[in-house]
Amino acid sequence: MKWDSLYKLQKELDDDILMRNSLTREEVFDDKLLALIVEVGELANETRCFKYWSQKGPSEQSVILEEFVDGDSFLLSIGIDYGYNYNGQLRENSESSLTELFHMLYGKINRFKQNPTNMHYQKLMSTYLDVGLKLNFTEDDILHAYLDKNKVNHERQQSGYLVL
């Protein structure tokens, strides 16, 4: 994965958003963590992995992938705030269920909030990518979807729509 280029693109978007809104990274840190939690919930909702009561299947893979890269954008942004870059690779698909992975992910978000070390950031990113692997996304899928979404987010900024 071309992590350095993704961090660079995310930093450009973050800097634009912060400048347009006269904000600092410190002022929006808690908002970013909450946004990440919300995005993870939206991702889980699109997968429907926890909806044991429903026969309806998951959303289309493209919808799930877009939700995945929304969360990825916030994770990259949080890493930038702390000067952390993910240094791992995609691993083998986890033996954990998708629901278990979401529980682990929420735990790691909370651990990072309580103790924002590079080690906790690396584990958080790794678990997030485990979710992507469980959803059968490849590095190319993630990279292309991120690039597409980053372009849309820049366009939204230029037109006055304020969202990551």
Backbone bond lengths (Angstrom), bond angles and torsions (degrees), N, CA, C in turn:
res aa  C-N    CA-C-N  psi(-1)  N-CA   C-N-CA  omega(-1)  CA-C   N-CA-C  phi
1 M - - - 1.449 - - 1.524 108.33 -
2 K 1.297 116.37 142.50 1.465 122.70 -178.64 1.536 109.10 -88.61
3 W 1.328 116.44 67.91 1.456 120.78 -174.44 1.523 112.54 -60.22
4 D 1.332 117.20 -42.86 1.465 119.35 -177.87 1.524 111.73 -57.68
5 S 1.321 116.27 -42.03 1.467 118.88 -179.33 1.531 110.97 -70.19
6 L 1.333 117.92 -33.77 1.465 119.84 178.03 1.526 110.79 -68.46
7 Y 1.335 116.57 -41.79 1.461 119.14 176.94 1.528 110.66 -62.03
8 K 1.312 116.90 -39.95 1.474 120.82 179.82 1.530 110.38 -63.43
9 L 1.325 116.74 -46.02 1.467 120.22 179.47 1.526 111.20 -64.12
10 Q 1.322 116.42 -40.54 1.459 119.49 -179.74 1.528 110.60 -67.11
11 K 1.322 116.84 -38.74 1.469 120.40 178.98 1.521 110.53 -62.87
12 E 1.312 116.96 -40.76 1.474 120.18 178.06 1.527 110.54 -60.90
13 L 1.333 116.56 -43.64 1.461 120.29 178.66 1.523 110.57 -66.08
14 D 1.333 116.55 -47.09 1.470 120.27 179.25 1.527 111.03 -57.50
15 D 1.330 116.14 -47.03 1.466 120.13 -178.80 1.524 110.86 -59.96
16 D 1.323 116.85 -40.27 1.457 121.06 178.91 1.531 110.43 -64.20
17 I 1.325 116.94 -45.70 1.470 121.14 -179.70 1.532 110.29 -62.69
18 L 1.316 116.42 -46.34 1.459 120.22 -178.36 1.532 110.81 -63.42
19 M 1.317 116.59 -43.36 1.461 120.67 -179.45 1.530 110.35 -64.55
20 R 1.307 117.58 -45.45 1.467 121.22 -178.16 1.525 111.80 -63.26
21 N 1.338 116.30 -26.63 1.460 120.61 -175.47 1.529 113.12 -110.68
22 S 1.330 116.21 8.93 1.467 121.68 179.67 1.528 112.08 49.25
23 L 1.326 114.85 51.21 1.458 121.99 -179.49 1.521 110.24 -121.50
24 T 1.321 115.63 161.43 1.461 121.19 172.90 1.521 108.95 -111.59
25 R 1.302 115.10 162.34 1.467 120.23 177.73 1.526 110.56 -58.95
26 E 1.316 116.60 -39.51 1.463 120.76 -179.05 1.532 111.44 -62.84
27 E 1.323 115.96 -37.50 1.465 120.18 -178.42 1.527 112.71 -66.89
28 V 1.313 118.04 -25.91 1.470 119.99 -174.76 1.522 113.18 -109.40
29 F 1.331 117.82 5.43 1.464 118.51 -175.77 1.523 112.36 -59.15
30 D 1.335 118.00 -51.27 1.467 119.70 -179.56 1.524 111.27 -62.00
31 D 1.336 116.47 -35.30 1.465 120.00 177.38 1.529 110.74 -63.23
32 K 1.332 116.40 -39.97 1.468 120.01 179.64 1.526 111.44 -64.69
33 L 1.329 116.34 -40.46 1.466 118.56 178.69 1.524 111.20 -65.15
34 L 1.326 116.45 -41.61 1.464 119.32 176.57 1.526 110.23 -64.89
35 A 1.331 116.89 -41.29 1.471 120.42 177.53 1.528 110.66 -59.74
36 L 1.335 116.56 -40.49 1.462 120.08 177.44 1.527 110.69 -61.96
37 I 1.325 116.87 -44.36 1.469 120.63 178.35 1.518 110.42 -59.87
38 V 1.329 116.75 -44.16 1.466 121.02 179.13 1.527 110.41 -63.31
39 E 1.331 116.99 -44.43 1.470 120.37 -179.86 1.531 111.25 -63.02
40 V 1.316 117.52 -38.82 1.463 120.49 177.42 1.532 109.39 -63.61
41 G 1.332 116.38 -40.29 1.464 119.85 176.40 1.519 112.46 -63.89
42 E 1.329 116.43 -40.87 1.462 119.88 177.67 1.526 110.66 -64.38
43 L 1.331 116.25 -39.09 1.462 120.39 177.07 1.527 110.36 -62.44
44 A 1.327 116.31 -48.01 1.467 119.84 179.01 1.526 110.31 -59.48
45 N 1.326 117.02 -41.03 1.455 120.70 -179.58 1.527 111.60 -62.06
46 E 1.329 116.82 -40.52 1.472 120.02 179.63 1.532 111.86 -68.72
47 T 1.336 116.67 -31.07 1.470 118.95 178.73 1.529 111.27 -76.53
48 R 1.338 115.26 -26.60 1.465 122.73 -178.70 1.533 111.95 60.93
49 C 1.320 117.18 20.47 1.466 121.56 -174.73 1.523 113.37 -61.57
50 F 1.310 117.71 -25.85 1.463 121.98 -175.98 1.525 112.94 -98.93
51 K 1.319 116.84 -3.17 1.464 120.76 -173.71 1.530 110.88 -87.71
52 Y 1.322 114.71 68.28 1.461 121.86 -177.76 1.528 112.15 -62.43
53 W 1.312 118.14 -20.04 1.451 123.11 -176.83 1.526 112.92 -85.56
54 S 1.330 116.86 -6.05 1.459 120.56 -172.58 1.523 110.87 -117.82
55 Q 1.310 115.27 144.17 1.461 121.03 176.37 1.528 111.92 -92.62
56 K 1.329 116.59 -8.84 1.460 121.08 -179.24 1.526 109.17 -68.60
57 G 1.300 116.92 135.82 1.454 121.91 -179.09 1.518 112.48 -81.29
58 P 1.329 115.66 -179.88 1.467 120.00 -179.72 1.526 111.45 -68.52
59 S 1.322 114.37 164.24 1.463 120.32 174.71 1.530 109.14 -64.74
60 E 1.318 115.69 170.45 1.464 120.04 176.97 1.520 109.52 -59.20
61 Q 1.321 115.84 149.47 1.461 121.70 -177.55 1.522 111.94 -57.47
62 S 1.328 117.70 -35.06 1.464 120.49 -179.77 1.527 111.32 -65.90
63 V 1.319 117.38 -36.03 1.466 121.88 178.10 1.530 109.47 -68.26
64 I 1.308 116.20 -43.17 1.465 121.03 179.81 1.533 109.75 -64.96
65 L 1.314 116.95 -41.44 1.461 120.50 179.27 1.529 110.92 -63.87
66 E 1.313 118.03 -40.12 1.460 120.19 178.25 1.528 110.46 -63.36
67 E 1.320 117.24 -41.46 1.473 120.13 176.11 1.525 110.31 -63.12
68 F 1.316 116.72 -39.50 1.462 120.63 -180.00 1.526 110.90 -60.78
69 V 1.326 117.51 -46.48 1.464 119.09 -178.12 1.527 112.00 -72.26
70 D 1.330 118.34 -22.24 1.468 119.58 172.21 1.532 109.57 -61.39
71 G 1.318 116.38 -46.24 1.466 120.10 176.91 1.510 111.75 -65.23
72 D 1.315 116.04 -39.79 1.460 121.13 179.07 1.528 110.41 -60.00
73 S 1.318 117.12 -38.71 1.468 121.24 178.62 1.524 111.03 -59.87
74 F 1.325 116.55 -43.45 1.460 119.56 179.25 1.526 111.39 -68.88
75 L 1.310 117.15 -36.85 1.465 119.45 177.21 1.523 111.40 -64.55
76 L 1.306 117.00 -42.61 1.465 120.20 176.00 1.521 110.07 -61.00
77 S 1.320 116.29 -45.14 1.455 121.53 -178.70 1.532 111.57 -61.73
78 I 1.311 116.74 -42.29 1.464 121.29 178.27 1.528 109.79 -64.26
79 G 1.311 116.72 -41.00 1.465 119.89 176.46 1.518 111.48 -60.30
80 I 1.316 116.57 -41.97 1.467 121.28 178.24 1.525 110.13 -60.49
81 D 1.326 116.65 -43.31 1.461 121.02 -179.08 1.528 111.71 -56.17
82 Y 1.314 116.56 -35.84 1.465 121.05 -176.85 1.525 113.73 -100.30
83 G 1.315 116.70 -3.42 1.459 119.27 -177.80 1.520 112.52 77.90
84 Y 1.339 117.11 23.97 1.461 121.68 179.82 1.522 109.76 -103.33
85 N 1.316 116.44 135.68 1.462 122.60 172.28 1.512 107.83 -118.62
86 Y 1.318 115.73 134.94 1.459 119.27 177.08 1.519 108.12 -66.11
87 N 1.320 116.88 131.66 1.458 120.34 -176.71 1.525 113.00 -117.38
88 G 1.313 116.43 13.11 1.459 119.89 -179.08 1.512 112.32 -99.69
89 Q 1.274 114.43 -177.03 1.457 122.80 178.28 1.521 108.59 -123.49
90 L 1.305 116.26 166.47 1.452 119.25 171.74 1.521 107.81 -64.89
91 R 1.313 115.53 138.10 1.458 120.56 -176.62 1.520 110.00 -104.88
92 E 1.300 113.64 -173.74 1.461 118.82 174.02 1.521 109.03 -66.27
93 N 1.310 116.31 152.63 1.451 121.22 179.32 1.525 109.78 -60.64
94 S 1.308 116.39 129.55 1.457 123.05 -177.19 1.526 110.97 -64.34
95 E 1.331 115.19 148.98 1.463 120.12 175.19 1.517 111.19 -80.33
96 S 1.325 117.05 -11.75 1.462 121.27 178.39 1.517 110.12 -69.93
97 S 1.325 115.05 151.33 1.462 119.01 175.15 1.529 108.57 -72.08
98 L 1.309 115.89 164.52 1.450 120.66 178.32 1.532 110.53 -61.23
99 T 1.315 116.89 -41.27 1.470 120.45 177.68 1.523 110.41 -61.10
100 E 1.321 118.20 -44.01 1.465 121.21 178.11 1.527 110.85 -61.72
101 L 1.324 116.39 -40.52 1.464 119.84 178.97 1.525 111.45 -63.42
102 F 1.331 117.41 -38.98 1.465 119.50 177.12 1.529 110.70 -64.34
103 H 1.328 117.21 -41.18 1.472 119.83 175.86 1.529 111.04 -60.73
104 M 1.324 117.07 -44.18 1.461 120.88 178.47 1.529 110.60 -61.67
105 L 1.312 115.41 -40.77 1.463 120.89 -178.75 1.527 110.89 -62.42
106 Y 1.323 117.09 -46.28 1.459 119.53 177.90 1.527 111.10 -61.15
107 G 1.325 116.85 -39.04 1.460 120.19 176.99 1.515 112.12 -62.42
108 K 1.318 116.49 -40.15 1.465 119.96 -178.86 1.522 111.97 -73.26
109 I 1.320 117.28 -31.34 1.468 119.79 173.69 1.532 108.61 -63.01
110 N 1.312 116.48 -45.85 1.461 120.48 -179.90 1.527 111.46 -63.92
111 R 1.337 117.18 -41.76 1.462 120.39 178.14 1.530 110.81 -61.18
112 F 1.330 115.72 -42.33 1.459 119.26 179.00 1.528 110.58 -64.04
113 K 1.328 117.27 -41.88 1.470 119.45 178.85 1.519 110.45 -60.43
114 Q 1.323 117.18 -42.14 1.462 121.21 -178.59 1.524 112.44 -71.84
115 N 1.329 116.66 -32.94 1.463 121.44 -175.16 1.535 108.26 -147.08
116 P 1.340 117.32 83.73 1.468 120.81 -171.86 1.537 113.97 -78.06
117 T 1.319 115.44 65.72 1.460 120.51 178.21 1.522 110.14 -91.24
118 N 1.313 115.80 162.95 1.458 120.77 176.27 1.529 110.44 -60.37
119 M 1.331 117.60 -39.61 1.469 120.72 179.34 1.533 110.84 -59.08
120 H 1.346 116.23 -44.62 1.466 118.66 179.69 1.529 110.90 -68.25
121 Y 1.322 116.98 -34.17 1.468 119.78 176.33 1.527 110.69 -64.26
122 Q 1.320 116.79 -44.70 1.472 120.73 179.67 1.525 110.63 -60.07
123 K 1.323 116.96 -42.98 1.468 121.07 179.84 1.521 111.71 -67.42
124 L 1.325 116.16 -37.69 1.463 120.69 177.34 1.527 110.66 -63.80
125 M 1.313 116.74 -48.44 1.469 120.24 178.19 1.524 111.08 -61.25
126 S 1.307 116.66 -43.02 1.458 120.97 -179.07 1.527 111.29 -60.77
127 T 1.314 116.32 -44.11 1.466 119.98 179.17 1.520 110.70 -66.88
128 Y 1.331 116.89 -38.93 1.463 119.45 177.53 1.530 110.09 -60.90
129 L 1.301 116.06 -42.92 1.466 119.68 179.14 1.524 111.35 -68.30
130 D 1.332 117.40 -30.43 1.467 120.46 173.78 1.529 110.08 -59.99
131 V 1.323 116.78 -39.25 1.465 120.57 176.43 1.527 109.09 -61.24
132 G 1.328 116.57 -46.19 1.465 120.12 178.39 1.517 112.79 -58.68
133 L 1.323 115.87 -41.73 1.471 119.50 177.82 1.523 111.36 -65.24
134 K 1.320 115.90 -41.33 1.464 120.11 178.89 1.525 109.91 -61.33
135 L 1.333 116.22 -29.48 1.467 121.44 177.84 1.522 111.81 -85.33
136 N 1.334 115.91 4.76 1.470 123.60 177.23 1.520 113.91 69.11
137 F 1.338 117.52 28.62 1.455 121.03 174.71 1.520 109.08 -85.04
138 T 1.312 115.14 138.90 1.462 121.21 175.88 1.526 108.84 -95.46
139 E 1.323 115.89 168.96 1.466 119.82 174.51 1.515 110.88 -56.82
140 D 1.325 116.66 -42.00 1.468 120.33 179.15 1.525 111.76 -63.41
141 D 1.344 116.83 -41.60 1.468 120.14 177.25 1.522 110.59 -56.88
142 I 1.335 115.10 -49.56 1.460 120.97 -176.99 1.523 110.60 -64.92
143 L 1.315 116.70 -45.76 1.463 121.20 -178.91 1.525 111.23 -60.15
144 H 1.317 117.70 -51.10 1.464 120.80 -177.51 1.525 111.80 -65.76
145 A 1.324 116.75 -40.49 1.468 119.59 178.81 1.526 110.51 -66.35
146 Y 1.333 116.92 -39.30 1.469 119.77 177.50 1.534 110.24 -62.92
147 L 1.324 117.04 -46.53 1.467 120.58 -179.58 1.527 110.94 -60.13
148 D 1.323 116.44 -42.56 1.463 120.35 178.26 1.525 111.19 -62.62
149 K 1.329 117.03 -45.87 1.467 121.33 -177.75 1.528 110.82 -68.48
150 N 1.328 117.40 -37.64 1.456 120.97 178.29 1.528 110.19 -61.38
151 K 1.313 116.28 -41.24 1.467 121.06 177.95 1.535 110.15 -63.02
152 V 1.317 117.04 -44.73 1.470 121.63 177.49 1.527 110.08 -60.93
153 N 1.327 117.42 -42.53 1.459 120.72 -179.02 1.524 111.88 -64.94
154 H 1.325 117.28 -37.19 1.467 120.14 175.01 1.529 110.50 -64.73
155 E 1.324 116.39 -42.63 1.470 120.32 178.38 1.522 110.61 -62.21
156 R 1.331 116.58 -39.73 1.451 120.56 178.76 1.524 110.77 -63.42
157 Q 1.295 117.32 -39.27 1.472 120.78 178.67 1.521 110.39 -63.18
158 Q 1.310 115.98 -43.33 1.467 119.89 -178.50 1.522 112.32 -67.15
159 S 1.327 115.97 -26.98 1.475 119.10 -179.94 1.527 111.62 -95.64
160 G 1.340 117.42 1.72 1.448 119.72 176.39 1.514 115.09 95.13
161 Y 1.319 117.96 2.53 1.469 121.61 178.43 1.524 107.29 -86.34
162 L 1.298 118.53 120.75 1.459 122.08 -172.21 1.526 110.72 -103.55
163 V 1.306 117.35 95.35 1.461 121.96 177.20 1.514 108.60 -156.60
164 L 1.329 116.87 149.71 1.460 121.29 171.68 1.455 106.15 -82.25
